[in-house]
């Protein structure tokens, strides 16, 4: 039996798409430049709350940090036995 939290919530995906769609290209690539006023504008434009925008930016920062910690050395060929990279 699968827990409710494990299921993909289509409404959540729609909210995330709306938030990202309300960002300028600069905001979408440089999340550090998003101050309080910009967060309010993004929330208004996406029909969400500032809290939801903050949560998305926080999750993005956590994922970015995790991938940075993994480092490029784990992605080199041969680092993961049995896994083939496309084109190899």
BELFEN-V769698 format. One record per backbone hydrogen bond with DSSP energy under -1.0 kcal/mol. CO is the residue of the C=O (numbers start at 1). NH is the residue of the N-H. If there is no record, write none. Layout:
((CO,NH) (CO,NH))
//
This chain:
((4,7) (9,13) (10,14) (11,15) (12,16) (13,17) (14,18) (15,19) (16,20) (17,21) (18,22) (20,23) (24,28) (25,29) (26,30) (30,33) (31,34) (33,35) (35,39) (36,40) (37,41) (38,42) (39,43) (40,44) (41,45) (42,46) (43,47) (43,48) (49,53) (50,54) (51,55) (52,56) (53,57) (54,58) (55,59) (56,60) (57,61) (58,62) (59,63) (60,64) (61,65) (62,66) (63,67) (64,68) (65,69) (66,70) (67,71) (72,75) (76,79) (80,83) (85,88))
//
